[in-house]
Amino acid sequence: MQDLGLGGKVALVTGAAQGIGAAVARALAANGAAVAAVDSNVDGLKALARDEDAVRAYPADVRDSAAVDAVVEQAERELGALDILVNVAGVLRMGPVVEFADTDWKTVFDVNTSGVFHVSRAVARRMVARGTGAIVTVASNASGVPRMHMAAYAASKAASTMFTKCLGLELAEHGIRCNIVSPGSTDTAMQRSMWTDESGPRLVVAGSLEAYRSGIPLGRIAQPGHIADAVLFLVSDRAGHITLHDLCVDGGAALGA
């Protein structure tokens, strides 16, 4: 195993109860980091913590800034100073804009954008005082490519992407790096929720002219581990001179756009 310089570091991962978040938490733990796993899914967090000795569950809703501040303080008190933050928590609500409900729009932005702000602010305040740290936000290739019936999701991810770049600009003088990983279609519960039958994966790979959506040139859907690998690189010492970067991990689906 390549040494990524993560041994002994402390990381906080949101959305850690399943999918990409769980894969990131497991990968960090496997590389020697102590992980504070944050999610509103208490059962999923407990299951992850049972499987991984280096992972501890910290239930919290990223929409609640007071709860976020409290859980960050608790994690630092119990695990030590946070070296790494990975924002993964996200939700998807789909539908045509002209039919989209106010409540769905608010939910998507509360989690995908305000949640990133709440957690990043709480952690960055502590990192600034120490003059070190790495933050990665998991966004989406949809933040740069229009998608049918995904306006809220794409807009929220675009917002969190630019927020993270602005944060990185402000924090650079303190030695803190802020980057983005933008996955394409990845085999998670969120992705599967968009499939109507067993042909879902094949149709995603093929793309759809009717939906103005290209397929995936590499011919396969990503696994959560592919995204976790990208995150690990960006928080590691091997990316020590990379900040404000958006690393797209989508098998070529966005055609580099």
C-alpha positions in Angstrom: 0.0 0.0 0.0 1.3 3.4 -1.0 1.8 5.7 2.0 -0.5 8.7 1.7 0.7 10.3 4.9 -2.7 9.8 6.6 -1.6 7.7 9.5 -2.4 9.4 12.8 -4.6 12.1 11.2 -8.2 12.9 12.2 -10.9 13.2 9.6 -14.5 14.2 9.7 -16.8 12.8 6.9 -20.4 13.8 6.4 -22.9 11.6 4.7 -20.9 8.7 6.0 -23.8 6.2 6.6 -23.9 4.9 3.1 -22.6 5.2 -0.5 -19.7 7.4 -1.2 -19.5 8.8 2.3 -19.2 5.3 3.8 -16.5 4.4 1.2 -14.5 7.6 2.0 -14.7 6.8 5.8 -13.6 3.2 5.3 -10.7 4.3 3.0 -9.5 6.9 5.4 -9.6 4.4 8.3 -7.8 1.8 6.2 -5.0 4.3 5.6 -4.5 5.0 9.3 -6.8 8.0 10.0 -9.3 8.2 12.9 -12.7 9.1 11.4 -15.6 11.0 12.8 -18.5 9.8 10.8 -21.4 12.3 10.6 -24.9 11.5 9.3 -28.5 11.9 10.3 -28.9 8.1 9.5 -28.1 6.8 13.0 -28.5 3.1 12.2 -26.2 3.4 9.2 -23.6 5.2 11.2 -23.7 2.6 14.0 -23.3 -0.2 11.4 -20.3 1.5 9.9 -18.7 2.1 13.3 -19.2 -1.6 14.2 -17.3 -2.6 11.1 -14.5 -0.2 11.4 -12.5 0.2 14.6 -11.1 3.6 13.6 -14.5 5.1 12.8 -16.7 6.6 15.5 -20.4 7.6 14.9 -21.5 11.2 15.4 -25.1 11.6 14.5 -26.0 15.1 13.3 -28.1 16.9 10.6 -25.9 19.1 8.6 -28.8 21.5 8.0 -28.6 22.5 11.7 -25.7 24.8 12.2 -25.9 24.6 16.0 -25.8 20.7 15.9 -22.9 20.9 13.5 -20.9 23.2 15.8 -21.6 20.8 18.7 -20.6 17.7 16.9 -17.4 19.2 15.5 -16.4 20.3 19.0 -17.2 16.8 20.4 -15.2 15.1 17.7 -12.2 17.3 18.4 -12.5 16.7 22.1 -12.7 12.9 21.7 -10.5 12.2 18.7 -8.2 15.2 18.5 -7.7 18.2 16.2 -9.3 17.7 12.8 -6.8 17.5 9.9 -9.3 16.6 7.2 -12.9 17.4 6.3 -14.8 15.6 3.6 -18.3 17.0 2.7 -20.3 14.2 1.2 -23.8 14.6 2.6 -26.3 15.2 -0.2 -29.9 14.6 -1.3 -31.6 14.4 -4.7 -35.0 15.6 -5.6 -36.0 15.4 -9.3 -38.7 17.0 -11.4 -39.4 19.6 -14.1 -38.8 23.1 -12.8 -42.4 24.3 -13.6 -43.7 21.5 -11.3 -41.0 21.6 -8.7 -42.2 22.1 -5.1 -40.8 24.8 -2.8 -40.2 22.2 -0.1 -38.1 20.0 -2.4 -36.0 23.0 -3.6 -35.4 24.1 0.0 -34.4 20.5 1.1 -31.9 20.1 -1.7 -30.2 23.4 -1.0 -30.4 23.0 2.8 -28.4 19.8 2.6 -26.2 20.1 -0.5 -25.2 23.8 -0.1 -26.0 25.1 3.4 -24.8 21.8 4.9 -21.4 22.2 3.2 -21.3 25.8 4.5 -22.2 24.9 8.1 -19.7 22.0 8.4 -16.9 23.8 6.5 -17.2 26.9 8.6 -17.1 25.0 11.8 -14.1 23.0 10.9 -12.2 25.8 9.1 -12.4 28.0 12.2 -10.4 25.4 14.0 -8.0 24.7 11.1 -7.2 28.4 10.7 -6.0 28.6 14.3 -3.6 25.7 13.7 -2.5 26.7 10.2 -3.0 23.4 8.5 -5.8 21.2 7.1 -7.4 19.8 3.9 -11.1 20.1 2.9 -12.7 18.2 0.1 -16.3 18.7 -1.1 -17.9 15.9 -3.1 -20.0 17.7 -5.7 -21.2 16.3 -9.0 -20.4 16.6 -12.7 -24.0 17.9 -13.0 -22.6 21.2 -11.5 -21.1 22.0 -14.9 -23.5 20.2 -17.3 -27.2 20.9 -17.5 -29.4 17.9 -16.7 -33.1 17.4 -17.4 -35.3 17.4 -14.3 -32.2 17.9 -12.0 -32.1 21.7 -11.8 -32.2 21.9 -8.0 -29.5 19.2 -7.6 -27.2 20.6 -10.3 -27.6 24.2 -9.0 -27.0 23.2 -5.4 -23.8 21.3 -6.4 -22.6 24.2 -8.5 -23.1 26.4 -5.5 -21.2 24.1 -3.2 -18.4 23.8 -5.8 -17.9 27.6 -6.1 -18.3 28.0 -2.3 -15.4 25.5 -1.8 -13.2 27.3 -4.2 -13.9 30.6 -2.5 -13.2 29.0 0.8 -9.9 27.7 -0.5 -8.9 31.1 -1.7 -9.6 32.6 1.7 -7.8 29.8 3.6 -4.7 29.4 1.4 -2.7 31.9 3.5 -3.3 29.6 6.5 -1.9 26.6 4.7 -5.4 25.0 4.3 -6.2 23.3 1.0 -9.8 23.1 -0.4 -10.7 21.0 -3.4 -13.7 19.3 -5.0 -14.3 15.8 -6.3 -17.1 15.7 -8.9 -18.5 12.2 -9.5 -20.6 11.2 -12.4 -23.1 8.3 -12.2 -22.0 6.1 -9.2 -23.5 2.9 -8.0 -25.2 4.2 -4.8 -28.7 4.3 -3.4 -29.2 7.8 -4.8 -28.3 6.5 -8.3 -30.5 3.5 -8.0 -33.4 5.6 -7.0 -33.4 7.0 -10.6 -33.7 3.5 -12.2 -37.1 2.1 -13.0 -36.0 -1.5 -13.7 -32.9 -3.7 -14.2 -32.0 -1.9 -17.4 -31.1 1.2 -15.4 -27.3 0.7 -15.5 -27.2 -0.1 -19.2 -29.3 3.1 -20.0 -27.0 5.3 -18.0 -23.9 4.0 -19.7 -25.6 4.3 -23.2 -26.8 7.9 -22.5 -30.0 9.4 -23.9 -30.5 11.7 -26.9 -34.0 12.5 -25.7 -32.6 13.8 -22.4 -29.6 15.5 -24.1 -27.4 13.3 -22.0 -24.1 11.7 -23.2 -23.2 8.2 -22.1 -20.1 7.1 -20.3 -17.1 6.6 -22.6 -15.4 4.2 -20.3 -18.5 2.0 -20.5 -19.3 1.5 -16.8 -20.8 3.2 -13.8 -18.4 4.2 -11.1 -18.2 2.4 -7.8 -18.0 4.4 -4.5 -14.4 3.3 -4.1 -13.4 5.1 -7.3 -14.6 8.4 -5.7 -13.0 7.6 -2.4 -9.7 7.1 -4.1 -9.9 10.6 -5.6 -10.7 12.0 -2.2 -7.9 10.2 -0.5 -5.4 11.6 -3.1 -6.6 15.2 -2.6 -6.4 15.1 1.2 -3.1 13.3 1.2 0.5 14.7 1.3 0.8 13.7 -2.4 -1.6 16.6 -3.3 0.2 19.0 -1.0 0.4 21.8 -3.7 -3.1 21.4 -5.1 -6.0 23.7 -4.0 -9.1 25.2 -5.6 -9.2 22.2 -8.0 -12.3 20.3 -9.2 -11.4 16.7 -10.0 -14.1 15.1 -12.2 -14.4 11.3 -11.8 -17.1 10.4 -14.3 -15.6 8.0 -16.8 -15.7 10.8 -19.4 -19.4 11.4 -19.2 -19.2 15.2 -19.1 -16.7 15.1 -22.0 -14.3 17.2 -20.0 -16.8 20.1 -19.8 
